[in-house]
């Protein structure tokens, strides 16, 4: 399977990108550098909206990782909001990109307990391993011809603003 990794060159030192790419290679996937050459694209650390033109180039679509149980905490600072609201659980979600922001169909999702670690440690130690494990499930399914798509429950959606940067 040929996979394009969004933001790979710009963010390839980011831990989530490094681990996801390593997992893809372990699964025998070929990382390609041109979107049009890929069967599917993955975006483990996307900081922008994918254009409709980009979405149309792929046979299977684009999978985006989000560190929450979508549709809850759509937006840039999902983990910070979970901490700010003193939630006991959050999660990891891989979803199919669409023309909205964090609104596409869910492919894989898992609940993760918030255990009181600092948000950055929680992200690196708890969320990233789940993201990588779920990506493995997704790719194995795609290689077997299984494509999961579950619409998000719009009535449960929240979208918070970004926290101010210091």
ROSE-4610 file (N, C-alpha, C; in Angstrom, 1 decimal, always signed):
// ROSE-4610
residu = [X/X/X/X/X/X/X/X/X/X/X/X/X/X/X/X/X/X/X/X/X/X/X/X/X/X/X/X/X/X/X/X/X/X/X/X/X/X/X/X/X/X/X/X/X/X/X/X/X/X/X/X/X/X/X/X/X/X/X/X/X/X/X/X/X/X/X/X/X/X/X/X/X/X/X/X/X/X/X/X/X/X/X/X/X/X/X/X/X/X/X/X/X/X/X/X/X/X/X/X/X/X/X/X/X/X/X/X/X/X/X/X/X/X/X/X/X/X/X/X/X/X/X/X/X/X/X/X/X/X/X/X/X/X/X/X/X/X/X/X/X/X/X/X/X/X/X/X/X/X/X/X/X/X/X/X/X/X/X/X/X/X/X/X/X/X/X/X/X/X/X/X/X/X/X/X/X/X/X/X/X/X/X/X/X/X/X/X/X/X/X/X/X/X/X/X/X/X/X/X/X/X/X/X/X/X/X/X/X/X/X/X/X/X/X/X/X/X/X/X/X/X/X/X/X/X/X/X/X/X/X/X/X/X/X/X/X/X/X/X/X/X/X/X/X/X/X/X/X/X/X/X/X/X/X/X/X/X/X/X/X/X/X/X/X/X/X/X/X/X/X/X/X/X/X/X/X/X/X/X/X/X/X/X/X/X/X/X/X/X/X/X/X/X/X/X/X/X/X/X/X/X/X/X/X/X/X/X/X/X/X/X/X/X/X/X/X/X/X/X/X/X/X/X/X/X/X/X/X/X/X/X/X/X/X/X/X/X/X/X/X/X/X/X/X/X/X/X/X/X/X/X/X/X/X/X/X/X/X/X/X/X/X/X/X/X/X/X/X/X/X/X/X/X/X/X/X/X/X/X/X/X/X/X/X/X/X/X/X/X/X/X/X/X/X/X/X/X/X/X/X/X/X/X/X/X/X/X/X/X/X/X/X/X/X/X/X/X/X/X/X/X/X/X/X/X/X/X/X/X/X/X/X/X/X/X/X/X/X/X/X/X/X/X/X/X/X/X/X/X/X/X/X/X/X/X/X/X/X/X/X/X/X/X/X/X/X/X/X/X/X/X/X/X/X/X/X/X/X/X/X/X/X/X/X/X/X/X/X/X/X/X/X/X/X/X/X/X]
num = [1/1/1/2/2/2/3/3/3/4/4/4/5/5/5/6/6/6/7/7/7/8/8/8/9/9/9/10/10/10/11/11/11/12/12/12/13/13/13/14/14/14/15/15/15/16/16/16/17/17/17/18/18/18/19/19/19/20/20/20/21/21/21/22/22/22/23/23/23/24/24/24/25/25/25/26/26/26/27/27/27/28/28/28/29/29/29/30/30/30/31/31/31/32/32/32/33/33/33/34/34/34/35/35/35/36/36/36/37/37/37/38/38/38/39/39/39/40/40/40/41/41/41/42/42/42/43/43/43/44/44/44/45/45/45/46/46/46/47/47/47/48/48/48/49/49/49/50/50/50/51/51/51/52/52/52/53/53/53/54/54/54/55/55/55/56/56/56/57/57/57/58/58/58/59/59/59/60/60/60/61/61/61/62/62/62/63/63/63/64/64/64/65/65/65/66/66/66/67/67/67/68/68/68/69/69/69/70/70/70/71/71/71/72/72/72/73/73/73/74/74/74/75/75/75/76/76/76/77/77/77/78/78/78/79/79/79/80/80/80/81/81/81/82/82/82/83/83/83/84/84/84/85/85/85/86/86/86/87/87/87/88/88/88/89/89/89/90/90/90/91/91/91/92/92/92/93/93/93/94/94/94/95/95/95/96/96/96/97/97/97/98/98/98/99/99/99/100/100/100/101/101/101/102/102/102/103/103/103/104/104/104/105/105/105/106/106/106/107/107/107/108/108/108/109/109/109/110/110/110/111/111/111/112/112/112/113/113/113/114/114/114/115/115/115/116/116/116/117/117/117/118/118/118/119/119/119/120/120/120/121/121/121/122/122/122/123/123/123/124/124/124/125/125/125/126/126/126/127/127/127/128/128/128/129/129/129/130/130/130/131/131/131/132/132/132/133/133/133/134/134/134/135/135/135/136/136/136/137/137/137/138/138/138/139/139/139/140/140/140/141/141/141/142/142/142/143/143/143/144/144/144/145/145/145/146/146/146/147/147/147/148/148/148/149/149/149/150/150/150/151/151/151/152/152/152/153/153/153/154/154/154/155/155/155/156/156/156/157/157/157/158/158/158/159/159/159/160/160/160/161/161/161/162/162/162/163/163/163/164/164/164/165/165/165/166/166/166]
x = [+0.8/+0.0/+0.9/+0.6/+1.3/+0.6/+1.4/+0.9/+1.6/+0.9/+1.4/+1.2/+2.2/+2.1/+2.1/+1.0/+0.9/+1.8/+2.4/+3.3/+4.6/+4.9/+6.0/+7.3/+7.6/+8.9/+9.0/+7.9/+7.9/+7.9/+7.2/+7.0/+7.6/+8.6/+9.1/+9.9/+10.2/+10.8/+9.8/+8.5/+7.4/+7.2/+7.2/+7.1/+6.0/+4.8/+3.7/+3.9/+4.5/+4.8/+5.9/+6.9/+8.0/+7.5/+6.7/+6.2/+5.2/+4.3/+3.4/+4.1/+5.1/+5.8/+6.5/+7.1/+7.8/+6.8/+5.6/+4.6/+4.2/+4.0/+3.6/+4.7/+6.0/+7.0/+7.1/+6.8/+6.8/+5.7/+4.6/+3.5/+3.8/+4.9/+5.3/+4.7/+4.3/+3.7/+4.9/+4.6/+5.6/+5.2/+6.1/+5.9/+6.2/+5.2/+5.4/+5.4/+6.0/+6.2/+5.2/+4.4/+3.4/+2.1/+1.2/-0.2/-0.9/-0.7/-1.3/-0.8/+0.3/+0.9/+0.4/-0.3/-0.7/-2.1/-2.3/-3.6/-4.4/-3.7/-4.3/-3.3/-3.8/-2.9/-3.2/-2.2/-2.4/-1.9/-2.5/-2.1/-2.1/-0.9/-0.8/-0.7/-0.3/-0.1/-0.5/-1.7/-2.1/-2.5/-2.0/-2.3/-3.0/-3.6/-4.3/-5.4/-6.3/-7.4/-6.9/-7.3/-7.0/-8.0/-7.4/-8.3/-9.1/-10.2/-11.0/-10.2/-9.3/-8.5/-7.6/-7.0/-6.2/-7.1/-8.2/-9.1/-9.5/-9.6/-10.1/-9.0/-7.7/-6.6/-6.4/-7.0/-6.7/-7.8/-7.4/-8.4/-9.2/-8.5/-9.2/-9.6/-8.8/-9.0/-7.9/-8.1/-7.1/-7.6/-6.7/-7.0/-6.3/-7.0/-6.4/-6.5/-5.5/-5.5/-5.9/-6.8/-7.2/-7.2/-6.6/-6.4/-7.7/-8.8/-10.0/-11.0/-12.1/-13.2/-14.1/-13.7/-14.6/-16.0/-17.0/-17.0/-16.7/-16.4/-16.1/-14.7/-14.6/-13.3/-12.7/-13.6/-13.0/-12.2/-11.2/-10.3/-8.9/-8.2/-6.7/-6.2/-6.9/-6.4/-7.2/-7.5/-8.4/-8.0/-6.7/-6.2/-6.2/-5.8/-5.9/-7.3/-8.3/-9.7/-10.1/-9.7/-10.1/-9.5/-8.3/-7.7/-8.5/-8.7/-9.3/-10.7/-11.4/-12.8/-12.8/-11.6/-11.3/-12.1/-11.9/-12.6/-11.7/-12.4/-11.7/-11.2/-11.8/-11.4/-11.4/-10.5/-10.5/-10.3/-9.6/-9.4/-8.5/-8.5/-7.7/-8.6/-8.6/-9.5/-8.8/-8.9/-8.5/-9.8/-9.9/-11.2/-10.8/-11.8/-11.7/-11.9/-10.9/-11.1/-12.2/-12.9/-13.9/-13.7/-14.7/-14.5/-14.7/-15.0/-15.1/-13.9/-13.9/-12.8/-13.1/-12.4/-12.7/-14.1/-14.7/-16.1/-16.3/-15.2/-15.3/-15.7/-16.1/-16.5/-15.4/-15.7/-14.7/-14.3/-13.0/-12.5/-12.2/-11.4/-11.1/-11.0/-11.3/-11.4/-11.2/-10.5/-10.3/-10.4/-11.0/-11.0/-9.7/-9.2/-8.0/-8.3/-7.9/-8.2/-7.1/-7.6/-6.7/-6.2/-4.9/-4.5/-3.8/-3.9/-3.3/-1.9/-1.3/+0.0/-0.2/+1.0/+0.9/+0.5/-0.3/-0.8/+0.2/+1.4/+2.4/+2.8/+3.1/+3.5/+2.4/+1.1/+0.0/-0.1/+0.1/+0.1/+1.1/+2.4/+3.5/+3.4/+3.0/+3.1/+1.8/+0.7/-0.6/-1.3/-1.4/-2.2/-1.4/-0.1/+0.6/+0.7/+0.9/+0.9/-0.4/-1.5/-2.9/-3.0/-2.6/-2.7/-2.0/-0.8/+0.0/-0.7/-1.2/-1.8/-3.1/-3.9/-5.1/-4.7/-3.7/-3.3/-2.9/-2.3/-1.9/-3.2/-4.2/-5.5/-6.1/-6.1/-6.7/-6.0/-4.7/-3.9/-4.1/-4.1/-4.3/-5.7/-6.7/-8.0/-8.0/-7.4/-7.4/-6.7/-5.6/-4.9/-5.8/-6.7/-7.6/-8.9/-9.0/-10.2/-11.3/-11.0/-12.1/-11.8/-12.9/-12.8/-13.9/-13.5/-14.5/-14.8/-16.1/-16.6/-17.8/-17.8/-18.9/-19.2/-20.4/-20.6/-20.5/-20.0/-20.0/-21.4/-21.6/-22.9/-22.8/-23.4/-23.3/-24.0/-25.0/-25.6/-24.7/-23.6/-22.6/-21.4/-21.4/-20.2/-19.9/-18.6/-18.2/-17.0/-16.8/-15.7/-15.2/-14.1/-13.6/-12.5/-12.4/-11.3/-9.9/-8.9/-7.6/-7.2/-6.4/-5.9/-4.9/-4.8/-3.8/-2.4/-1.5/-0.1/+0.7/+1.5/+2.4/+3.6]
y = [-1.2/+0.0/+1.2/+2.2/+3.4/+4.5/+5.1/+6.1/+7.4/+8.5/+9.9/+10.3/+10.9/+11.4/+12.9/+13.5/+15.0/+15.5/+16.6/+17.4/+16.6/+15.5/+14.7/+15.5/+16.2/+16.9/+18.0/+18.7/+19.8/+19.3/+18.2/+17.7/+16.4/+16.0/+14.6/+14.4/+15.4/+15.2/+15.1/+15.4/+15.2/+13.8/+13.5/+12.1/+11.3/+11.9/+11.1/+10.8/+11.7/+11.5/+10.4/+10.5/+9.5/+8.1/+8.0/+6.6/+6.1/+7.0/+6.5/+6.1/+6.8/+6.4/+5.1/+4.9/+3.7/+2.5/+2.7/+1.6/+1.3/+2.4/+2.1/+1.3/+1.7/+0.9/-0.5/-0.7/-2.1/-2.9/-2.3/-3.0/-3.2/-2.8/-3.0/-1.9/-0.8/+0.3/+1.1/+1.6/+2.4/+3.9/+4.7/+6.1/+6.8/+7.5/+8.2/+9.7/+10.5/+11.9/+12.8/+12.2/+12.9/+12.4/+13.3/+12.9/+12.0/+12.3/+11.6/+10.2/+9.9/+8.5/+7.6/+8.1/+7.3/+6.7/+5.6/+5.0/+5.7/+6.0/+6.7/+7.7/+8.7/+9.6/+9.5/+9.8/+9.9/+11.2/+11.7/+13.0/+12.9/+12.4/+12.3/+13.6/+14.7/+16.0/+17.1/+17.2/+18.1/+19.4/+20.6/+21.9/+22.8/+22.2/+23.0/+22.2/+22.8/+22.2/+21.6/+20.4/+19.8/+20.3/+20.8/+21.3/+20.3/+20.7/+19.8/+19.1/+19.9/+19.4/+18.2/+18.4/+17.3/+16.1/+16.3/+15.2/+14.4/+15.1/+14.4/+13.5/+13.7/+13.0/+11.6/+11.2/+9.9/+8.9/+7.7/+6.6/+6.3/+6.1/+5.8/+6.9/+8.0/+9.1/+9.5/+10.4/+10.8/+10.6/+9.9/+9.7/+10.7/+11.3/+12.3/+11.8/+12.0/+11.7/+12.9/+12.7/+13.7/+13.2/+13.9/+13.4/+13.7/+13.2/+13.3/+12.2/+12.1/+11.2/+12.0/+12.2/+13.0/+12.4/+13.2/+14.7/+15.6/+15.1/+16.0/+16.6/+17.9/+18.6/+18.7/+19.0/+19.4/+20.6/+20.8/+21.9/+21.6/+22.6/+22.5/+22.0/+22.4/+22.1/+21.1/+20.0/+19.0/+18.5/+18.2/+17.7/+18.8/+20.0/+21.1/+21.3/+21.2/+21.4/+20.3/+19.1/+17.9/+18.2/+18.7/+19.0/+20.2/+21.2/+22.4/+22.1/+21.2/+20.8/+19.7/+19.3/+18.2/+16.9/+16.5/+15.3/+14.1/+13.0/+11.8/+11.0/+11.2/+10.4/+11.3/+10.9/+11.5/+10.3/+10.5/+9.4/+9.7/+8.8/+8.9/+8.5/+9.3/+9.0/+9.2/+8.3/+8.4/+8.6/+9.7/+9.9/+10.3/+10.1/+10.4/+11.8/+12.5/+13.9/+14.2/+15.3/+15.8/+17.3/+18.0/+19.4/+20.3/+19.7/+20.4/+20.3/+20.8/+20.7/+19.7/+18.6/+17.5/+16.9/+16.9/+16.5/+15.2/+14.6/+13.4/+12.2/+11.2/+9.9/+9.3/+8.7/+8.0/+6.7/+6.4/+5.1/+4.2/+4.7/+4.0/+5.0/+4.5/+5.3/+4.5/+5.1/+4.4/+5.4/+4.9/+5.8/+5.6/+6.8/+6.8/+7.6/+7.0/+7.6/+8.7/+9.8/+10.9/+10.6/+10.5/+10.0/+11.1/+12.3/+13.4/+13.8/+13.1/+13.6/+15.0/+15.7/+16.9/+16.6/+17.6/+17.3/+16.9/+17.4/+17.0/+15.6/+15.2/+13.8/+12.9/+13.3/+12.4/+12.2/+13.2/+13.1/+12.1/+12.3/+11.4/+10.0/+9.8/+8.5/+7.7/+8.4/+7.7/+7.8/+9.0/+9.2/+8.7/+9.0/+8.6/+7.1/+6.3/+4.8/+4.3/+4.9/+4.5/+4.9/+6.1/+6.5/+5.6/+5.1/+4.2/+2.8/+2.3/+1.0/+1.1/+2.1/+2.3/+2.4/+3.1/+3.2/+1.9/+1.0/-0.3/-1.1/-1.0/-1.7/-1.2/+0.1/+0.7/+0.2/+0.3/-0.2/-1.6/-2.5/-3.9/-4.1/-3.4/-3.5/-3.1/-1.9/-1.4/-2.4/-3.0/-4.0/-5.2/-5.5/-6.6/-6.2/-5.0/-4.5/-4.0/-3.8/-3.3/-1.9/-1.1/+0.4/+0.8/+1.1/+1.5/+3.0/+3.3/+4.7/+4.8/+5.5/+5.7/+7.2/+7.7/+9.1/+9.6/+10.8/+11.4/+11.8/+11.7/+12.1/+13.6/+14.3/+15.8/+16.4/+15.7/+16.3/+16.3/+15.5/+15.5/+16.3/+17.0/+17.7/+19.0/+19.2/+20.4/+20.9/+22.2/+22.8/+24.0/+23.8/+24.9/+25.7/+27.0/+27.8/+27.3/+27.8/+27.5/+28.2/+27.6/+28.3/+29.3/+30.4/+31.4/+30.9/+31.1/+30.7/+31.6/+31.0/+31.9/+32.3]
z = [+0.0/+0.0/+0.0/-0.8/-0.9/-0.1/+0.8/+1.7/+1.6/+1.5/+1.6/+3.1/+3.7/+5.1/+5.0/+5.3/+5.4/+6.4/+6.0/+6.9/+7.3/+6.5/+6.9/+6.9/+5.9/+5.8/+6.9/+7.1/+8.1/+9.5/+9.8/+11.2/+11.4/+10.6/+10.8/+12.1/+12.8/+14.1/+15.2/+14.9/+15.9/+16.2/+17.5/+18.0/+17.3/+17.3/+16.7/+15.2/+14.5/+13.1/+12.9/+13.7/+13.7/+14.0/+15.0/+15.4/+14.4/+13.8/+12.8/+11.6/+11.1/+9.9/+10.1/+11.3/+11.6/+11.6/+12.1/+12.1/+10.6/+9.8/+8.4/+7.7/+7.9/+7.3/+7.8/+9.1/+9.6/+9.0/+8.6/+8.0/+6.5/+6.0/+4.6/+3.6/+4.2/+3.4/+2.7/+1.6/+0.9/+1.1/+1.7/+1.9/+0.5/+0.0/-1.3/-1.0/-1.9/-1.7/-2.4/-3.3/-4.1/-3.7/-3.4/-3.0/-4.1/-5.3/-6.4/-6.6/-6.0/-6.1/-5.0/-4.0/-2.9/-3.0/-2.3/-2.2/-1.1/-0.1/+1.1/+1.6/+2.3/+3.0/+4.5/+5.3/+6.8/+7.2/+8.3/+8.8/+10.3/+10.9/+12.4/+13.1/+12.4/+13.1/+12.2/+11.8/+10.8/+11.5/+11.0/+11.5/+10.5/+9.5/+8.5/+7.9/+7.2/+6.6/+5.2/+4.9/+3.6/+2.6/+1.5/+0.4/-0.3/-0.9/-1.7/-2.8/-3.4/-4.5/-4.0/-2.8/-2.2/-1.9/-1.3/-1.0/-2.2/-3.4/-4.6/-5.2/-4.9/-5.5/-5.1/-4.0/-3.4/-3.7/-3.9/-4.2/-2.9/-1.8/-0.6/+0.3/+0.3/+1.2/+2.1/+3.0/+3.9/+5.3/+6.1/+7.5/+8.4/+9.3/+10.2/+11.6/+12.4/+13.8/+14.6/+15.6/+16.5/+18.0/+18.9/+20.3/+21.2/+20.7/+21.5/+21.0/+21.7/+21.3/+20.4/+19.1/+18.3/+18.3/+18.3/+17.9/+19.1/+20.3/+21.4/+21.2/+21.5/+21.5/+20.1/+19.1/+17.8/+18.0/+17.1/+17.2/+17.7/+17.8/+17.9/+19.3/+20.4/+21.7/+22.5/+21.9/+22.5/+23.9/+24.0/+25.3/+26.3/+26.0/+26.9/+27.4/+26.5/+26.9/+27.8/+27.6/+28.4/+29.9/+30.0/+31.3/+31.9/+31.1/+31.6/+32.2/+31.5/+32.0/+33.0/+33.4/+34.5/+34.1/+32.9/+32.4/+32.9/+33.1/+33.5/+32.3/+31.2/+30.0/+28.8/+27.8/+26.5/+25.6/+24.5/+23.6/+22.4/+21.5/+20.3/+19.1/+18.1/+16.9/+15.6/+14.7/+13.3/+12.5/+11.8/+11.0/+9.6/+8.7/+7.3/+7.0/+6.4/+6.1/+5.2/+5.5/+4.6/+4.4/+3.9/+3.7/+5.0/+6.1/+7.4/+8.2/+9.4/+10.3/+11.4/+11.4/+12.4/+12.3/+11.2/+11.0/+10.3/+9.7/+8.9/+9.6/+8.9/+9.5/+10.3/+11.4/+12.3/+11.7/+11.7/+11.2/+12.4/+13.4/+14.6/+15.7/+16.9/+18.1/+19.4/+20.4/+21.6/+22.8/+23.9/+25.1/+25.8/+26.4/+27.2/+28.5/+29.6/+30.9/+31.1/+31.6/+32.0/+33.4/+33.6/+35.0/+35.8/+35.4/+36.2/+35.8/+34.7/+34.2/+33.6/+33.5/+32.7/+31.3/+30.7/+29.3/+28.3/+28.3/+27.3/+27.6/+28.8/+29.2/+28.8/+29.1/+28.8/+27.3/+26.5/+25.1/+24.6/+25.1/+24.6/+25.1/+26.4/+27.0/+26.9/+26.7/+26.6/+25.3/+24.7/+23.5/+22.3/+22.1/+20.9/+20.8/+21.8/+21.6/+21.1/+21.6/+21.2/+19.7/+19.3/+17.9/+17.0/+17.4/+16.6/+16.5/+17.6/+17.6/+16.7/+16.9/+16.0/+14.5/+14.2/+12.8/+12.3/+13.1/+12.7/+12.3/+13.2/+12.9/+11.6/+11.4/+10.2/+8.9/+8.9/+7.8/+7.5/+8.5/+8.3/+7.7/+8.2/+7.6/+6.1/+5.9/+4.5/+3.6/+4.0/+3.2/+3.0/+3.9/+3.7/+3.0/+2.5/+1.8/+2.7/+4.0/+4.9/+5.2/+5.0/+5.2/+6.1/+7.3/+8.3/+8.2/+8.3/+8.3/+9.1/+10.2/+11.1/+11.2/+10.8/+10.9/+12.4/+12.5/+13.9/+14.3/+15.6/+16.2/+16.4/+15.4/+15.4/+16.7/+17.3/+18.5/+19.7/+19.6/+20.7/+20.5/+19.3/+18.9/+19.8/+20.1/+20.7/+19.9/+19.9/+19.2/+20.0/+20.6/+21.5/+20.7/+21.1/+20.5/+21.0/+20.3/+20.7/+22.0/+22.8/+24.0/+23.5/+24.2/+23.8/+23.9/+23.0/+23.0/+23.9/+24.6/+25.5/+24.9]
